[in-house]
Amino acid sequence: MIAKHIKEFSKNAYRYDDYTALQQDIAHYLVSHITTQPKTILDLGCGSGAVFKNITWQVERFTGVDSAQGMCDLHPTCKEVEIICEDFEALTLLSKLTPPYDLLVSSSALQWANDIKALISKMVFTCKEGAFAVFTDKTFETIYAMSHLPTFLPNAKSLAEMFETHFTCKYEIKTFRLFFDDNLSKFRYIKKSGVSGGQRRLNVTQTKALIQNYPHEYLEFEVLFIWGISKIFQKVNKI
Ligand SMILES: C[S@@+](CC[C@H](N)C(=O)[O-])C[C@H]1O[C@@H](n2cnc3c(N)ncnc32)[C@H](O)[C@@H]1O
């Protein structure tokens, strides 16, 4: 069964780039801090190509994986690019890939994984280095506090510790604020940007109350950035 948020991504794909200046900035920041110019790249949750569009060096092979067909259809194509429309947690994915990849990358997508720890433990074998940007639990903090709902987003420190078991890495936690003219625009943005859970968990009255009473002119976001070399790769190559 296709997850609700994947259906949302496919449905809203045509306007994804209009609502996601933040995700574009995140992908730019992530890619611009990769110093090694990797030639073969695997991008999990590639979407409409924010990672690929920010690569400034020549690549030999770029494989993007995304389970929303609408998003895959928007990804740039060229002879170096291969797009696989598949759940990045699917057991069948590995058999469709051709590792090793110089770089395993994912921008603004891993927060959707059901089990991010299991996913990274499996995928670390496919790559020499990794670069990841993940939305964390301080994203929409005020909304979650006001609505008394638990966030589905992972905690930055626990995530960083998990990455450190597999990568010799550096990390950075960055906060962002997006300003809006009114509260309705903020909530429209949340629905269309693909950062929320894609699930309606508040009833109409609760949503209206939240829209009326939200106290800030901005929405808040927190993103964990990780760049590192696979410890398995280092061990095998005695680096
Ligand atoms: C917020 S978008 C980010 C897209 C792109 N990486 C960017 O930086 O703009 C998240 C993407 O992850 C994809 N996605 C979410 N869960 C997924 C899963 N389990 N398997 C594959 N793709 C997934 C969505 O379809 C969507 O295209």
The ligand as an ORCA input file, in Angstrom:
! r2SCAN-3c Opt
* xyz 0 1
  C      10.775     16.801      1.109
  S      11.063     15.835     -0.323
  C      12.801     16.085     -0.644
  C      13.129     15.857     -2.083
  C      14.541     16.260     -2.476
  N      15.547     15.384     -1.887
  C      14.810     17.714     -2.113
  O      15.785     17.967     -1.401
  O      14.040     18.576     -2.575
  C      11.076     14.170      0.297
  C      11.081     13.129     -0.812
  O      11.277     11.854     -0.212
  C      10.429     10.927     -0.869
  N      10.188      9.807      0.055
  C       9.618      9.864      1.277
  N       9.594      8.632      1.830
  C      10.161      7.794      0.930
  C      10.442      6.410      0.916
  N      10.120      5.610      1.956
  N      11.060      5.876     -0.156
  C      11.402      6.652     -1.220
  N      11.157      7.986     -1.268
  C      10.555      8.546     -0.204
  C       9.181     11.726     -1.216
  O       8.445     11.139     -2.265
  C       9.791     13.075     -1.600
  O      10.073     13.165     -2.966
*
